[in-house]
Amino acid sequence: MDAEEMLRQQIAEQGEMISTNLLTELGNRAVAMGLIAGHGFHGGRYEILRQGEVMLLSPQEAQSYLQDLIAESEK
């Protein structure tokens, strides 16, 4: 692996970490607001527990869902 490939890998890993941190923050905020009962990664997908139902989404879908849910409740 050359230096450029290593740099690309590091950037990709940092992007994933930032995305994971944002998703965790959004999930925690939604729990604190009483919008969902729980959240977290499960088998490579992101699990959201809401109104007695389990939703398994991709991390990107979960981020959009949580952002929309929080925004809607703040209206």
ZIHUWO-V667667 format. One record per backbone hydrogen bond with DSSP energy under -1.0 kcal/mol. NH is the residue of the N-H (numbers start at 1). CO is the residue of the C=O. Records with the same first field share a line. If there is no record, write none. Layout:
# ZIHUWO-V667667
NH = CO, CO
This chain:
# ZIHUWO-V667667
6 = 2
7 = 3
8 = 4
9 = 5
10 = 6
11 = 7
12 = 8
13 = 9
14 = 10
15 = 11
16 = 12
17 = 13
18 = 14
19 = 15
20 = 16
21 = 17
22 = 18
23 = 19
24 = 20
25 = 21
26 = 22
27 = 23
28 = 24
29 = 25
30 = 26
31 = 27
32 = 28
33 = 29
34 = 31
35 = 30
37 = 49
38 = 49
40 = 47
42 = 45
45 = 42
46 = 57
47 = 40
48 = 55
49 = 38
50 = 53
53 = 50
55 = 48
57 = 46
62 = 58
63 = 59
64 = 60
65 = 61
66 = 62
67 = 63
68 = 64
69 = 65
70 = 66
71 = 67
72 = 68
73 = 69
74 = 70
75 = 72
